[in-house]
């Protein structure tokens, strides 16, 4: 995770951000999984940790889904804009 955050290996800033958020999610989820071992004896506390883990994973899925939708809408918008510019240019030339 440190390498990804420091070097930013991808050319696209969005992909770098997504990779960093996913790495943080893995680190946080790993800690939650350790809490399901003998570290925590109380069953009620384990249930709270379970819900916390589900929330972290849900937030990660939501983040990735929103990012995917934003990129898809942005790409469609750019394609429509490009087609409109081409259509205008073709109308102007005989």
N, C-alpha and C positions, 0 to 999 in steps of 0.2 A: 504494500500500500504506500509506503514511503517513497519507493521508486516512482510509482505512477504519479503521485502528487508532486514530486520534485522535478522529474524529467519531463512530464507531459508528453508521452511518446506518440500520441496520435496527432494528426494535423488539425483535426476539427476540435474546437473547444467544447462542443456539446458532448462529444464522445469521451473526452477526458473527464468532464464533470460526471457523466454517467458512470464511468469506470471507478472514479473515486468514491461516489456514493455507494456503489455496489460493494466495493471493498470494505467500507465502513459497516455496511449491513452485515457482511460476513463476520467481521470482528465482533460486533454486538451480538449476533446470533450465536456465535461460538461461546461467548460468556454465558448466555442463557442456557446452552446445552450443558455446560459444566454445573450449573445450578440444579440440574435434574439428577445429579449423582448424589453421593452421601454428604455433600457439603450442606445441603438443606434437609433437615429432618422433618420439619413441619409440613404436613400435607396441604394446609391452607396456603402457606407461602409458595409451595410449588405450583398451585393453581394460579396464584397471582403472577408468578413468573411465566407460566404458560400463556396467559393472556397478554402479558407484555411482549413475549416472543411473537405471538400472532399479530400484534399491532405493528411491531417492527417490520415483519415480513409483508404485511398488508401495505404499510407506507412505502416500502421499496417497490412493490408491484404497482402501486398507484403512481409513484414517481416515474417509473419506466413507461407505464402506459400513457401518462400525460405527455411525456417527452416524445414518445412515438407519434401520438396524435398531432402534437404541435409541429413536428417535422413533416408529417404527411400533409397537413393543411398548408404549411408554408410552401412545400414543393408543388402542390396543386395550384396555389395562388401564383407562383412564379411561372408555371407552365401556361396558365390562362393569360397572364399578363404578356408573355412572350408571343402567344398566338394572336392576341389583340394587336400588338405592335406590328407583327408580320402582316396581318389583314389590313391595317391602316396603310402600311407601306405599299401593298399590292394595289390598293384603291388609288393611291396617288400616282403610281406609274401606269402609263397607258399600255 
